[in-house]
Amino acid sequence: MAASREPLRAEAFEPIVGPSRQLSRLEVLAASPSTNTALLRAVAEDPDAWPHLSGIVADHQTAGRGRAGRSWATPRGAALTVSLLLRPSGIGPAGYGWAPLVAGLATVRALRDVGVGAWLKWPNDVVVEAGAKDIPGWGRWRKVVGILCEAVPGQRAVVAGIGINVSQTSAELPVPHAASLATLGATELDRVRLLRRLSAHLRDGVAAWEGESDDYSIRPEVEKVCASIGWDVAVDVPGASPVTGRAVGLGSSGGLLVEADAGVTEVLAGDVRVRQGEGTG
């Protein structure tokens, strides 16, 4: 456990950074309030210095941001907190709803590489079925990764922030529905190796996403790993009544398709709650 929290050093990532490698640039920070905020600021100040698949990783993130303004913090060295810039060719702002799903697919694949049975919880969490008891809204799913994607103002680019709970003990996890790779028995807790896996999967996922029509061919791959599909759910939608029904797939904009008696609705944003005792799994 102690070895997994050794400080991150730039030289450890040299094999994956550079032309024709997983990442074009990676800045390693000892600490940062938020890697997303830091990268958004850097890209705004000097866009040319931050090409596609460049990013910032922090050894310790002190004031991480989640979706809908939520905060996210971890003990020093216990998590992998990285933000990566995506400039997908042929994808405009209308397609950016797929960004957290593409990042989620890459994260799921990286975690499965280290023996963790990860799934994507639409739209931006990665979970594992590991709980001994049901938790309202989560069932037996436990959150191990949070993803926050933000469009870069004035540019055709998206910052994908990914925070993975790596070595936290049960006592260090902030909420009952959280888990870490350590508590899940992962075969790998080395954050450097984990980022190498993640960046390779993200590079391949973005390449599959780039230049596609509105009916993205990556959609079936995302649907295969989406834990939300097949369950009776309630989606808390900002500024509107919850949408309830059976989650049946993903729409062309990356929204969750929810089927009810009145038909199928594509929900573009919201928090999914499992309606316990009613899902198929």
C-alpha positions as CSV (number, residue, x, y, z in Angstrom):
1,M,0.0,0.0,0.0
2,A,2.8,2.4,0.9
3,A,4.6,1.8,-2.4
4,S,1.4,2.6,-4.3
5,R,1.5,6.1,-2.8
6,E,5.0,7.0,-3.9
7,P,5.1,10.5,-5.4
8,L,4.6,10.7,-9.2
9,R,7.6,11.8,-11.2
10,A,7.7,13.0,-14.8
11,E,10.4,10.6,-15.8
12,A,8.2,7.7,-15.0
13,F,5.9,8.7,-17.9
14,E,8.5,9.3,-20.5
15,P,7.8,6.0,-22.4
16,I,4.2,7.1,-23.1
17,V,4.7,10.8,-23.9
18,G,5.8,12.1,-27.3
19,P,5.0,11.8,-31.1
20,S,3.1,8.6,-32.0
21,R,2.8,7.6,-28.3
22,Q,-0.2,7.5,-26.1
23,L,0.1,11.1,-24.9
24,S,1.5,14.1,-26.7
25,R,2.3,16.0,-23.5
26,L,2.0,15.4,-19.8
27,E,2.7,17.8,-17.0
28,V,3.2,16.3,-13.6
29,L,2.2,18.4,-10.6
30,A,3.0,17.7,-6.9
31,A,-0.4,19.2,-6.0
32,S,-3.3,21.0,-7.7
33,P,-6.6,22.2,-6.4
34,S,-8.2,20.8,-9.6
35,T,-6.5,19.3,-12.7
36,N,-9.4,20.3,-14.8
37,T,-9.2,23.9,-13.8
38,A,-5.5,23.9,-14.3
39,L,-5.7,22.5,-17.8
40,L,-8.6,24.7,-18.9
41,R,-6.6,27.7,-17.8
42,A,-3.4,26.5,-19.5
43,V,-5.2,25.7,-22.8
44,A,-6.9,29.1,-22.8
45,E,-3.6,30.9,-22.3
46,D,-1.6,29.0,-25.0
47,P,-3.7,26.7,-27.1
48,D,-0.9,25.6,-29.4
49,A,1.1,24.3,-26.5
50,W,-1.6,21.7,-25.7
51,P,-2.3,19.4,-28.6
52,H,-4.7,16.5,-28.7
53,L,-4.1,14.0,-25.9
54,S,-2.0,16.3,-23.7
55,G,-2.8,16.7,-20.1
56,I,-2.0,17.3,-16.4
57,V,-1.7,14.7,-13.7
58,A,-1.5,15.7,-10.0
59,D,0.1,13.6,-7.3
60,H,-2.4,15.2,-4.9
61,Q,-5.6,17.0,-5.9
62,T,-6.8,19.2,-3.0
63,A,-10.1,20.6,-4.3
64,G,-11.3,18.3,-7.1
65,R,-14.6,19.2,-8.9
66,G,-17.3,16.7,-9.8
67,R,-20.4,17.2,-12.0
68,A,-23.1,19.6,-10.8
69,G,-20.6,21.4,-8.6
70,R,-19.8,18.5,-6.3
71,S,-16.4,18.4,-4.5
72,W,-14.0,15.4,-4.5
73,A,-11.0,15.0,-2.3
74,T,-8.7,12.1,-1.4
75,P,-5.7,11.5,0.8
76,R,-2.3,12.4,-0.7
77,G,-1.1,9.8,-3.2
78,A,-4.2,7.6,-2.8
79,A,-5.9,8.4,-6.2
80,L,-5.0,8.9,-9.8
81,T,-6.2,12.4,-10.7
82,V,-5.6,13.3,-14.4
83,S,-7.1,15.7,-16.9
84,L,-6.6,15.1,-20.6
85,L,-7.3,17.4,-23.6
86,L,-9.3,15.9,-26.4
87,R,-9.4,17.5,-29.8
88,P,-11.3,14.8,-31.7
89,S,-11.2,15.2,-35.5
90,G,-14.6,15.7,-37.1
91,I,-16.4,16.0,-33.8
92,G,-18.1,19.3,-33.0
93,P,-19.8,20.6,-29.8
94,A,-23.0,18.8,-30.7
95,G,-21.1,15.5,-30.2
96,Y,-19.4,16.4,-26.9
97,G,-22.1,14.5,-25.0
98,W,-20.1,11.4,-26.0
99,A,-16.9,12.6,-24.3
100,P,-17.6,11.2,-20.8
101,L,-18.8,8.0,-22.3
102,V,-15.7,7.5,-24.4
103,A,-13.5,8.4,-21.4
104,G,-15.7,6.0,-19.3
105,L,-15.2,3.2,-21.8
106,A,-11.4,3.7,-21.7
107,T,-11.5,3.7,-17.9
108,V,-13.6,0.5,-17.7
109,R,-11.2,-1.3,-20.0
110,A,-8.2,-0.1,-17.9
111,L,-9.7,-1.3,-14.7
112,R,-10.7,-4.7,-16.2
113,D,-7.0,-5.1,-17.2
114,V,-6.1,-5.1,-13.5
115,G,-8.8,-7.6,-12.5
116,V,-11.6,-5.2,-11.4
117,G,-15.1,-5.9,-12.9
118,A,-15.8,-2.3,-13.8
119,W,-18.9,-0.9,-15.5
120,L,-20.0,2.5,-16.7
121,K,-22.8,4.2,-14.8
122,W,-24.3,6.7,-17.1
123,P,-23.2,9.4,-17.7
124,N,-19.9,9.8,-15.9
125,D,-19.2,7.3,-13.1
126,V,-17.4,3.9,-13.2
127,V,-18.8,1.4,-10.7
128,V,-18.3,-2.2,-9.5
129,E,-20.9,-4.6,-8.1
130,A,-19.3,-5.1,-4.8
131,G,-21.6,-4.1,-2.0
132,A,-22.7,-6.5,0.7
133,K,-26.0,-4.6,1.1
134,D,-28.2,-2.3,-1.0
135,I,-27.7,1.5,-0.7
136,P,-30.6,3.7,-1.8
137,G,-30.1,4.8,-5.4
138,W,-27.0,2.6,-5.9
139,G,-28.1,-0.9,-5.1
140,R,-24.9,-3.0,-4.7
141,W,-22.9,-0.9,-7.1
142,R,-20.0,1.0,-5.6
143,K,-18.3,4.0,-7.3
144,V,-14.6,3.8,-7.9
145,V,-14.2,6.5,-10.6
146,G,-15.6,9.9,-11.3
147,I,-15.3,11.6,-14.7
148,L,-15.9,15.3,-15.4
149,C,-15.8,16.5,-19.1
150,E,-15.8,20.3,-19.8
151,A,-15.8,22.0,-23.2
152,V,-12.9,24.5,-23.7
153,P,-14.5,27.9,-24.4
154,G,-13.9,29.2,-27.9
155,Q,-12.1,26.0,-29.0
156,R,-13.1,22.7,-30.5
157,A,-11.8,20.8,-27.6
158,V,-12.9,19.0,-24.4
159,V,-11.1,18.5,-21.1
160,A,-11.7,15.0,-19.7
161,G,-11.0,14.8,-16.0
162,I,-10.7,11.3,-14.5
163,G,-10.4,10.6,-10.8
164,I,-9.7,6.9,-9.8
165,N,-9.8,5.8,-6.2
166,V,-6.7,3.7,-6.1
167,S,-5.3,2.8,-2.6
168,Q,-7.8,4.2,-0.2
169,T,-8.7,2.0,2.7
170,S,-12.4,1.6,3.6
171,A,-12.0,4.1,6.4
172,E,-10.6,6.7,3.9
173,L,-13.5,6.5,1.5
174,P,-15.8,9.5,1.8
175,V,-19.3,7.9,1.3
176,P,-20.8,4.5,1.8
177,H,-21.2,3.9,-2.0
178,A,-17.5,4.4,-2.8
179,A,-14.8,1.8,-3.3
180,S,-11.1,1.8,-4.3
181,L,-9.0,-0.5,-6.4
182,A,-7.4,-1.6,-3.1
183,T,-10.7,-2.5,-1.5
184,L,-11.7,-4.3,-4.7
185,G,-8.6,-6.5,-4.7
186,A,-7.1,-5.1,-7.9
187,T,-3.9,-6.8,-9.2
188,E,-2.3,-3.4,-9.8
189,L,-2.2,-0.3,-7.6
190,D,0.7,1.5,-9.3
191,R,-0.6,4.8,-10.5
192,V,2.0,5.2,-13.2
193,R,1.2,1.8,-14.8
194,L,-2.5,2.6,-14.4
195,L,-2.2,5.8,-16.3
196,R,-0.3,4.1,-19.0
197,R,-3.2,1.6,-19.5
198,L,-5.8,4.3,-19.3
199,S,-4.1,6.6,-21.9
200,A,-3.7,3.7,-24.3
201,H,-7.4,2.8,-24.1
202,L,-8.4,6.5,-24.3
203,R,-6.3,7.0,-27.4
204,D,-7.9,4.0,-29.1
205,G,-11.4,5.0,-28.0
206,V,-11.1,8.6,-29.3
207,A,-9.7,7.3,-32.6
208,A,-12.9,5.1,-32.9
209,W,-15.1,8.1,-32.1
210,E,-13.4,10.6,-34.5
211,G,-15.0,11.5,-37.7
212,E,-18.0,9.4,-37.3
213,S,-21.6,10.2,-38.3
214,D,-24.2,11.1,-35.7
215,D,-25.0,7.3,-35.4
216,Y,-21.7,6.6,-33.7
217,S,-20.3,3.1,-34.2
218,I,-18.7,3.3,-30.8
219,R,-22.2,3.3,-29.3
220,P,-22.5,-0.5,-29.1
221,E,-19.1,-0.7,-27.4
222,V,-20.2,1.8,-24.7
223,E,-23.6,0.1,-24.3
224,K,-21.9,-3.2,-23.6
225,V,-20.2,-1.8,-20.5
226,C,-23.0,0.5,-19.4
227,A,-24.4,-0.8,-16.1
228,S,-27.4,1.6,-16.2
229,I,-29.0,-0.3,-19.2
230,G,-31.5,-2.9,-18.3
231,W,-32.6,-1.4,-15.0
232,D,-35.7,0.4,-13.9
233,V,-34.4,3.8,-13.0
234,A,-35.3,7.3,-12.0
235,V,-33.2,10.0,-13.5
236,D,-33.1,13.3,-11.6
237,V,-33.1,15.9,-14.3
238,P,-31.9,19.5,-13.5
239,G,-34.9,21.8,-13.4
240,A,-37.5,19.1,-14.2
241,S,-39.4,16.2,-12.8
242,P,-37.5,12.9,-12.6
243,V,-37.8,10.6,-15.6
244,T,-38.7,7.1,-14.6
245,G,-38.8,3.8,-16.6
246,R,-36.5,1.1,-18.0
247,A,-33.1,2.2,-19.3
248,V,-32.9,0.5,-22.7
249,G,-29.9,2.1,-24.5
250,L,-28.0,5.2,-25.5
251,G,-29.3,7.8,-28.0
252,S,-27.5,9.4,-30.8
253,S,-26.4,12.3,-28.6
254,G,-25.1,10.1,-25.9
255,G,-28.2,10.4,-23.7
256,L,-29.8,7.6,-21.8
257,L,-32.9,6.1,-23.4
258,V,-35.6,5.6,-20.9
259,E,-38.7,3.6,-21.9
260,A,-42.0,4.2,-20.1
261,D,-45.6,3.7,-21.0
262,A,-45.7,7.0,-22.9
263,G,-42.7,6.0,-25.1
264,V,-38.9,6.4,-25.1
265,T,-37.2,9.6,-23.8
266,E,-33.6,10.4,-24.4
267,V,-32.3,12.0,-21.2
268,L,-29.2,14.2,-21.9
269,A,-28.2,15.1,-18.3
270,G,-29.1,13.9,-14.9
271,D,-28.3,11.5,-12.0
272,V,-29.5,8.0,-12.4
273,R,-31.0,6.2,-9.4
274,V,-31.7,2.5,-9.4
275,R,-35.3,1.7,-8.5
276,Q,-34.4,-1.2,-6.2
277,G,-36.0,-4.6,-6.7
278,E,-37.1,-3.8,-10.2
279,G,-34.0,-4.1,-12.3
280,T,-32.8,-7.0,-14.4
281,G,-29.1,-6.3,-13.9
